Amino acid sequence: MSAATKTRQLPERVLVGRVRKPHGVRGEVSVEPLSDVAERFAPGSELSALLPDGSRLALAVATARPHGDVRLVRFEGYEGRDAAEELRGAALEVDRALVPPRPDGSFYYWELVGCRCVDRRAGELGEVVTLVEDGGGVLLEIHGPAGRVLIPFVRAYLVRVDVESGVIETDLPPGLVETCTSTS
């Protein structure tokens, strides 16, 4: 890419949790937290909810408590199970400005999604559509000209990660791209 390459537009909002379903009869919902910031769901916290129908609304946390691998959250104005049902499937977001700076050499998932991935040997691999945690580490799921490819996101294979311009340059072992590509 040339030095004149534009800076890509990062999302204005960042996903911090997903509402799974109502819990009980008092208006609580089960929330899958997707943030390491413990205060995200503290009483008084404000979140933006993107509902499955595409509408958006502002929410304020009234109460929250841990429950296994989820948090049970009640939002102000959502009393009772029927009201809580309206939030099923909502993506909970915060403004990007509220995300703490990341440590050097690390990246937020939302910064990597949308990046072009180019390998020194294989050339253009495509665009990162999601990241997959498979127990052995993080994989970049890339959709491109050859199909879907999953590649390990490990320092040993990274040449350059430039989230501002949206480019991930890799130096993958010979044969890895062919082995990890699926056309289905």
N, C-alpha and C positions, 0 to 999 in steps of 0.2 A: 504494500500500500504506500502511496506517496505521502509526503509530509503535509500535503494540502487536504488530506482526508478529513472529513467532517467528524466532529465529536458526535457520537450517537446519543440519542435521547434515552436516558434511563427512566424507569417508571416513577411517577409522582408519588405513588403509594406502594407500600411493601406489605406483603402477606405475613401476618403474625399468628394466625390461627384459623381454624375451620369449625363452624358449628356442625356437630354431628346430628343431634336429635334432642328433643325435650327430655328432661329427667325429673320424674316426680310430678306433683300437681301444683307446686308453688311458683312456677315460672322459670325454673332453672333450665339451662341447656348444657349439654355435654360439649365441651370445646377441646379440640385437639390443638395444643399449643405448638406453634412453629417458630418460636422465638426463644432465645436464651435470656432475654431481659425479664426477670421475675416480676417487675412492676407492671408489665403490660396488662395484666388482668386484675390489678389491685382496685379496690373500691375507689370510685371517682375517676378512674382512667377513661379516656374517650377513644373510641374506635370508630372507623368507618366500616359499614357492612355492605358488601356487594351481594345482593340476593340472587338466587338462581335465575330469576326472570330478568336480570340486568338492571334492576332498580338499585338505588343506593340510599342508605340512611345513616344518620349519626346515632351512635349508641354510647351510653355512659354505664359503666359497671357499677351495679349496686352492691353485689356480694360476689365472692369467689372463694372456692376452697378446692384443695386437691382431692382427686378421687382416682386412684390407680394411675394410669398413664394420661389421664385427661384432667381438666379443671371443670368444676361445676360452677357455672356463672349465671347470675341473674342480672338482667339489664333493667335500668330504670324504665318504668312505663310498661313493662312486660310481666304482668301478674297472671299467674295461672297457666296451665298446660296449653290451652288453645292459643293464647298470645305467644307463648314460647314456640309453638309449632310454626309460626310465621317466619322464624329465623332459621329453620332447618336448612342446612346446605349453604348457609351464608359464608362468604370469605371475609374474614376480619382483617382489616388493614390499618396501617398508620402512615402518616406523611413520611416520606423518605428522610426529611430533615430531622426526624426524631430517632433515626437509627444511629446507634453509637459508631464512632469510627472503628474500622476493623484493624486488627494487628497487621503489621507489615508481613507480606508474603501469604496472606490469607484472603479469601474472597467470600462474599455472600452469594448464595445460589442465584438470587435475582439479578446479580450483576453478570453472571455467566450465561443465563438464558438469553438467547437472541444473538450471541456472539457467533461470528463465522469461525470455523475451525479449518486450518490449513496445515497439512503435514509436509515436511521437507521432501519425502519420497513420493507419497501418494497424491500430493497436490490438494486441491479443494475437496474437503470432506462434506461440507454443508454447514447447517446452522444448529446450534445447541437448542433443543426444545425442552429438555428437562434434565435433571440429575437424578440418578438412581443410587440408593444405598443398598448394597447387596450383602452386607456382612463382611465383605472382604475389602471394603473401601468404597469410594465414590466413583461412579461411572458417568461420563457425559453421554447422553443420548443425542445423537446427531442425525438429522435427516438431510440427505443430499442427493446428488445425481446418481450415486450407486445404490441408494436405498437407505435403510436405517442401520447405523453402526453405533455400537457401544464401546467406548474407549476409556481406559483407566485415567482418572484425573490425578496423576501422581507426579511429583516434582521431577523424577528421573526422565519423564517423557516431555516435559514442558520446556519450550525454548523461550516463549514470551507469552504473557497474558496481559492484554491491554484492554481493560473493560471500557475505558473512555472511547476508544475507537471501535470497540467490538470485535477484536481479533484474538484468537487463541492459536498460537503457532506451536506445533508439536514435532517431535522427532521420534516416531514410533518404530519399534523393531520391524524388520522386514517380515511381511506375511500377516501381521496383526490385523490390519484393516480388512484384508480379504477374509480372514478367519472370523472376524467379529461383525461382518456385514450381513444383513438380512434384507431380502427383497420382498418379503411378505408382510 
